[in-house]
């Protein structure tokens, strides 16, 4: 399930920023964003999901993007709670805050596609505008329920379900395997007690 090539990449960046930069739980353990050089490297890798090549970010930009990620997380939480109205209202607020302005662009041998940058300035504003618009495209379509939060115990990382049947429940294969292994152990324990 794809929204469009550039939109998919921007939504992947939104997911990546939320997962890398917001505290919570990840794969059964408490999660804190990396710091220092690790933070800059993690943010740079996340932004490469959207543009392929990225020269790298400074600590200042990474810190600014933490605020963007916290705002984006609200959208996933609202959709997960079934409150699409709240999610849409929050995205509208982000579109206004980052002053997203869509325009058509063609580069790197690709066909014309929609970009959604802010009016310039900081990387945080540019990426905030792009991610907010990408999420607006998702929320404005019939596939808004494809935004999710991992259902594995002790994990609150987000994802976009791009599967055909729309049944994804986990942020990663690791979380899916943790849940399956726990269910297997529970069944084995029950069958042994019953024997």
N, C-alpha and C positions, 0 to 999 in steps of 0.2 A: 504494500500500500504506500504510494508516494503522493505527495502533494504537488510538488514540482521540484526540479533539480536544485535550484538556488534556495527555495523555501525549505526543502528538506535539510539542506546543510545549515541554514540559519537556525532551524528548530533543533537540530543536533547540537549546535553551539549553546543554545539556551539550556538544553538538558545537561550538557557538559559543565557549563558554568554553575548551575545549581548543584550538581553532584560534587564538583571539586571545591566550591567556595562556601557552601553552607554547612554549618555544624549539624550534627544529629547522630544517626547510626548508619553503619555500613557493614553489611555481611555479618551481622551478629555482634558487632563491637561498636563502642562509641567512636564517632568520627569528628575530627577537627581538621580544618583546612591546613594544608602545609604552610610553612613559613619560609621567608628568605628566598634563596635561590630555587628551592624546590617549588615554592609557590609560583614564581615567575615561569619556571619551566612547565608546570602543570597548566597554567593559564595559556601559555603560548601553544602548547599541544592542543588544547581545547579550541582555540581560535583557528587553528589549522584545519579543523573539521569544516569550517566555513569558507576558507579561502585557499586552502592547499598549501600555500607558502605564507609564512608570517615571520617577520624579522625578529620577533621576540618582544616581550613587554617588560617594563620597569616595575619595580616594587610599588611605585605610586599608582600606576595604571592597574596593577593587580588588586591593590587595595580598593580603588574606585569600583572595579568590577565586582568586588564582594557585595557592595551595595546593590548593584544591578541584579546579582544572583539572588539576593534576599527578596527583592521585589518580584522576580520571576517565579520563585518558589511559591509565592502566594497564589499564583494562577494554577499551578499543579494541585495545590492543596484544595482550592475551591472546586476544581473539576472532580477531584477524588471524592470530595464530600457531596457531590451531586449538585453543587450550586454554580451552575454555568452562568447565571446572571451576575453573581459576584465576580466570577473570573473575568467575564466580558467587561464589567465595569472597571475592574482593576487594570485590564489591558488598555482600555480607553484612557485611563489616567496615565499609564506609561507612555502611550502614543503622544499624548499632549506634553508630558514632562520632557521626553526626549525629542520632541518635534520631528517625528519621522516624516520623511518626504519620499514617497516612492518614485522611481524613475526606471526606464528601460535601459539596459546596458548590454553590450556584447563584447566579450573579451576571451582570450585564450582559446580561440577556435570554437567557442560555444555559440549557440543561437541566441537571439535576443531573449533576455529574461529580466524579471523584475528585481531591482535592488531596493532596499528600504533604509537608507542611511539617514542619520540626523543632519543638521545643518553644518556639521564640521566641529572642530574643536577637539575634545578629548576622545580617546579610544572608547572610554566608558559610554559617552553619549552616542557615538557611532554604533557600538554594539548593542546598547540599550534600545536604540531605535530599531535596529535590525531584528533583534530577538522579539521585541514587543510586536512588530508587524508580522513576523513569522507566526507567532502564537495567535495573533488576530486572524490570520488566514485559516489556521486550524479551527479556532473557535467559531468562525463565521461559516464553517461548512458542516456537513452532516457527520464528520468524523471527529468531532470535538471530544468524544468519549475515549479517544485513543491516547489522551494524556493521562498518565497514571503515576502512582506511587507504589513502590514495591510492597507486596503483601507478605513477604517473608518476615518472621519474627526478628525484631531488633534490626530492621533496615528501613530507612525512609528515603532512599535514593529514588529519583524520578526517572521516567522513561517515556518514550513515544512508541506506541504499539504499531508497528508497520507490517504485522502479519496479515495474511489474507483473511483469516476468520475473526480477528480482533479479540483474541482471548488471552493475550499476554498478561501475566500477573506479577512478574518479577523483573527487577532491574538488570539482572545478569544471570548467566548460566550458573554461576557459583551459588547465588541465592536459591535458584530453582533446585539445584542438587542438594543444598543444605536441607530444604524442606522435604524433599523426597527421601533423603537418608533418615531424617528424624521420623517420618511416617513409617518407614521400613522398620526402624528399631522399635517403634511403638507396637507395630503389628507382631514382630518377633517376640517381644516381651509379653504381649497378651496371649499369643499362642502357647508360649512356654508355661505360663501360669495356668492356662486351661488344660494342659496335658497332664 
